[in-house]
Amino acid sequence: GSVGVPVSKKDDRPVSKLRPKAPLTQLATSTILSVSQSMAQSKSDACLLVNKDGSLVGIVTDNDFARRVVAKNVSLMDSVSTVMTPNPRCVSKDDSAMEALGIMIERKFRHLPVT
């Protein structure tokens, strides 16, 4: 690795070997209410937001709802795009799982979409 610690082949598994679960996905034009209800129903703490052609445009998390919606008294009927993190950093399923973990630690991410 870049830290100078020898990395064994076992430690350099691709992200796909972690078997990430399929993410919850909603349209970025959905309301905050509908996305939060979908997240609650699926017991998910994050949702990937896409445009009508299916391209990833953002991510929203339970933390975003607490800090950007509840704390600021934003209407639940507003578009989720107003509180999402746009253009989230992603990793490929073929990327090194250790590199993905490094990104999450360095950037303080709790979620890292896998493409």
C-alpha positions as CSV (number, residue, x, y, z in Angstrom):
1,G,0.0,0.0,0.0
2,S,0.9,3.7,-0.2
3,V,1.7,3.7,3.6
4,G,4.7,1.5,3.1
5,V,3.0,-1.5,4.8
6,P,3.4,-4.7,2.7
7,V,0.1,-5.8,1.3
8,S,-0.5,-9.5,0.8
9,K,-2.5,-10.7,-2.1
10,K,-5.3,-11.6,0.2
11,D,-5.5,-8.0,1.4
12,D,-5.8,-6.8,-2.1
13,R,-9.2,-8.3,-2.9
14,P,-11.5,-6.3,-5.2
15,V,-14.5,-4.5,-3.8
16,S,-16.7,-7.2,-5.4
17,K,-15.4,-9.8,-3.0
18,L,-16.9,-7.8,-0.2
19,R,-20.3,-8.6,-1.8
20,P,-21.8,-5.1,-1.4
21,K,-25.6,-5.3,-1.3
22,A,-27.6,-3.7,-4.1
23,P,-28.2,-0.1,-3.2
24,L,-31.6,1.6,-2.8
25,T,-32.1,3.8,-5.8
26,Q,-34.6,6.6,-6.3
27,L,-35.1,9.5,-8.8
28,A,-33.4,12.7,-7.7
29,T,-36.7,14.5,-8.4
30,S,-38.5,12.5,-5.7
31,T,-39.6,14.2,-2.5
32,I,-37.6,14.0,0.7
33,L,-40.6,12.3,2.2
34,S,-40.8,9.5,-0.4
35,V,-37.1,8.8,-0.3
36,S,-37.0,8.7,3.5
37,Q,-40.0,6.4,3.6
38,S,-38.3,4.1,1.0
39,M,-35.2,4.1,3.2
40,A,-37.1,3.3,6.3
41,Q,-39.1,0.5,4.6
42,S,-35.9,-1.1,3.2
43,K,-33.9,-0.5,6.5
44,S,-31.3,1.4,4.4
45,D,-29.3,4.3,5.8
46,A,-28.4,5.7,2.3
47,C,-30.1,6.1,-1.1
48,L,-28.4,6.6,-4.5
49,L,-30.2,9.3,-6.5
50,V,-30.4,9.0,-10.3
51,N,-31.7,11.1,-13.2
52,K,-34.4,9.7,-15.6
53,D,-31.8,8.0,-17.7
54,G,-30.5,6.1,-14.7
55,S,-27.2,8.0,-14.3
56,L,-26.0,8.6,-10.7
57,V,-26.4,12.2,-9.7
58,G,-26.2,12.1,-5.9
59,I,-26.5,10.3,-2.6
60,V,-28.5,11.0,0.5
61,T,-28.1,9.4,3.9
62,D,-29.9,9.3,7.2
63,N,-27.3,11.8,8.5
64,D,-28.2,14.2,5.6
65,F,-31.8,14.0,6.7
66,A,-30.9,14.8,10.3
67,R,-28.6,17.7,9.5
68,R,-30.0,19.2,6.2
69,V,-33.8,18.5,6.7
70,V,-34.8,18.2,10.3
71,A,-32.3,20.6,11.8
72,K,-33.1,23.2,9.1
73,N,-36.9,22.6,9.1
74,V,-36.9,21.9,5.3
75,S,-40.2,20.8,3.9
76,L,-40.6,17.0,3.3
77,M,-42.3,17.9,0.0
78,D,-39.1,19.5,-1.3
79,S,-37.1,17.6,-3.9
80,V,-34.5,15.3,-2.4
81,S,-32.0,16.9,-4.8
82,T,-32.0,20.0,-2.6
83,V,-30.4,18.0,0.3
84,M,-28.4,15.3,-1.5
85,T,-24.6,15.2,-1.9
86,P,-24.2,15.7,-5.6
87,N,-21.8,13.7,-7.8
88,P,-20.6,11.3,-5.0
89,R,-17.2,9.7,-5.1
90,C,-17.6,6.1,-6.4
91,V,-15.4,3.0,-6.7
92,S,-15.6,0.2,-9.2
93,K,-16.3,-3.4,-8.2
94,D,-12.9,-4.2,-9.5
95,D,-11.1,-1.6,-7.4
96,S,-9.0,-2.7,-4.4
97,A,-11.1,-3.1,-1.3
98,M,-8.3,-1.7,0.8
99,E,-8.1,1.4,-1.5
100,A,-11.9,1.9,-1.1
101,L,-11.5,1.6,2.7
102,G,-8.7,4.2,2.5
103,I,-10.9,6.6,0.7
104,M,-13.7,6.1,3.2
105,I,-11.3,6.8,6.2
106,E,-9.5,9.7,4.6
107,R,-12.7,11.4,3.4
108,K,-14.8,10.4,6.5
109,F,-17.4,8.7,4.2
110,R,-19.8,6.2,5.7
111,H,-21.0,5.2,2.3
112,L,-19.1,4.7,-1.0
113,P,-21.2,3.8,-4.1
114,V,-19.9,0.8,-6.1
115,T,-20.3,1.1,-9.9
